Amino acid sequence: MLFKRPHFKEYVMARLVSVAVFIFVVFTIFFLLLVPDENVALLSLSLLGLGFSVFIFTVYRGAKRMQKELNLINEYLENLGNLDKVDTFEYKAHFFTQEFEDINQNLIKTLSSSKKREDVKQRYNAKLKLKNRQRGDMISAIAHEFRNPIASIMGYAQTLEDDKEIPAVLQEKFLNKIYNNGLKIEALLSRLVLWNKFESGEATLHPSTFDFYTLAEEVKVSLSDKYPQREIILEGSSYTVEADRTLLEVVLKNLIENALKYSKDLVQVVVNKEQISISDKGAGISSSDIEKVTKKFYRSGTHNWDNSMGLGLSIVKSILTMHRSKLEIESEEEKGSTFSFVILDK
């Protein structure tokens, strides 16, 4: 490219010097023709040349400063494409003219606004990545939880299909296995539906007045039938609350069933006005996991603590939060855990 645009300082100086030379030549001719005294003419021309030199130098300094300000403004504009530098950029420049100062301030506002939008975009992208990762974790958890009961149903059904001579007693046993695994799948689906309601904000409380101790007795009977070889000890006293009975039943079932799954000894449930607690003598939870087990999709390899698709304790936490309560966890590895919360009486 043969032609290169001049910089601001070069352009101003070229035009100024051209005009100054032209004016100086005109005045030189004028003085030589009209001033008879040659010494006076030369002195006048010298003073005129000195005046032009001072004027040109002054304009040069001003043009140089204005070029520097234009370069600074141009640097601001370049930062619009690289917002990572915005926070470290020097904005306290003092400009020669009010117009440049106004441009500077407007560019600073534009850069700040662009930076804020970029920060919002990055936070949104981070949340989107987290959601996508959680969705992947959820699909993985669902596949993991559903695989065993589905495989059992298919296996027992295939056996019944292939062997028509299976004794009636064994047929009944296989059918019970199929039925129980079907119940497990139904429970998993119900948990997913409930979790989805909490995620979408559609979950609402339907309070009623009931005896919390009676609810605990019903949950105990239900889980005793499901775990006939295990012992659940219920202690406490009767007291009336006004809360969502269905959701609190979910809380009790989740906590007691977790205790049954992850321990071999008896499970103790204490119900009174001061506190509802569920204790076991199982594997316990490490101190590093206690703060994590109530998070969605959290899964730990320690003692096979999988938190029921990573949703069980997350749902418990959400339900208790809706009841203005909080799940407290005390645990020691190889000694057991205690999960407790408080529901205010009526």
ABEGO torsion letter per residue (X at the ends): XABBBBBAAAAAAAAAAAAAAAAAAAAAAAAAAABABAAAAAAAAAAAAAAAAAAAAAAAAAAAAAAAAAAAAAAAAAAAABAAAAAABBAABBBABAAAAAAAAAAAAAAAAAAAAAAAAAAAAAAAAAAAAAAAAAAAAAAAAAAAAAAAAAAAAAAAAABAABBAAAAAAAAAAAAAAAAAAAAAAAAAAAAAAAAAGABBBBBBBBBAAAAAAAAAAAAAAABAABBBBBBEBBBBBBBBAAAAAAAAAAAAAAAAAABABBBBBBBBAABBBBBBABAEBBAAAAAAAABBGBBBABGGBAGGGGAAAAAAAAAAAAAGBBBBBBBBBGAEBBBBBBBBBX
